[in-house]
């Protein structure tokens, strides 16, 4: 019987806390975002941006303080999430098979149409093949971040013919 008392006296936390419980206990929602005019920036009246406003309302609904952790590169957001330095990412990101494999995505809150932009008078791709042939140079310039995820559809083909 003495052995049973010792075991019964030990308190083992068999149910680890959820991320939501950790956020509420800490009292802070840490949000990773991109420092740009759409997601988050410091304007004349303080922090602003679409993703900032959504994160602020989410933190308010949870009853916690909001802490924005801006980044200049998308590539730094996912490692920060993986290490637990941030709780969520709010940066208007697209979903990819790699991201879905390693992270849970929330519901989409806006959709964008990807566009190829070039400076007038400079080289521009005339078709999908030219664009793909020059993709490695673009990837190198973007520090290895994914630059294009191209879906061959009629809209893209029409755009390339203009």
Residue pairs with C-beta under 8 A, 6 or more apart in sequence:
17 25
19 87
20 62
23 29
23 62
23 64
23 87
24 62
24 63
24 64
26 64
27 64
27 65
28 64
28 65
28 66
28 67
29 55
29 58
29 59
29 62
29 64
29 65
29 66
29 67
29 87
29 88
30 67
30 69
30 85
30 86
30 87
30 88
31 51
31 55
31 59
31 66
31 67
31 68
31 69
31 86
31 87
31 88
31 89
31 90
32 69
32 70
32 71
32 77
32 80
32 81
32 85
32 86
32 88
32 89
32 90
32 91
33 39
33 40
33 49
33 51
33 52
33 55
33 68
33 69
33 70
33 71
33 77
33 89
33 90
33 91
34 40
34 51
34 70
34 71
34 72
34 74
34 77
34 91
34 92
35 41
35 70
35 71
35 72
36 49
37 49
38 49
38 50
38 51
38 92
39 49
39 50
39 51
39 52
39 90
39 91
39 92
40 47
40 48
40 49
40 51
40 52
40 68
40 70
41 47
41 48
41 49
42 48
47 68
50 92
50 110
51 90
51 91
51 92
52 68
52 90
54 90
54 109
55 66
55 68
55 88
55 90
56 66
59 65
59 66
60 66
69 80
69 85
69 86
71 77
71 80
73 143
73 145
74 91
74 93
74 145
75 143
75 144
75 145
77 86
77 89
77 91
77 93
78 89
78 99
78 102
78 103
80 86
81 87
81 88
81 89
81 103
82 102
88 106
92 110
92 112
93 99
94 149
95 105
96 146
96 149
99 105
113 155
114 148
114 149
115 159
116 124
116 125
116 131
116 159
116 160
118 124
125 131
125 134
125 160
126 160
127 160
128 150
128 152
128 156
128 157
128 160
131 148
131 150
131 160
132 148
132 150
135 147
135 148
138 147
138 148
139 145
139 146
139 147
150 156
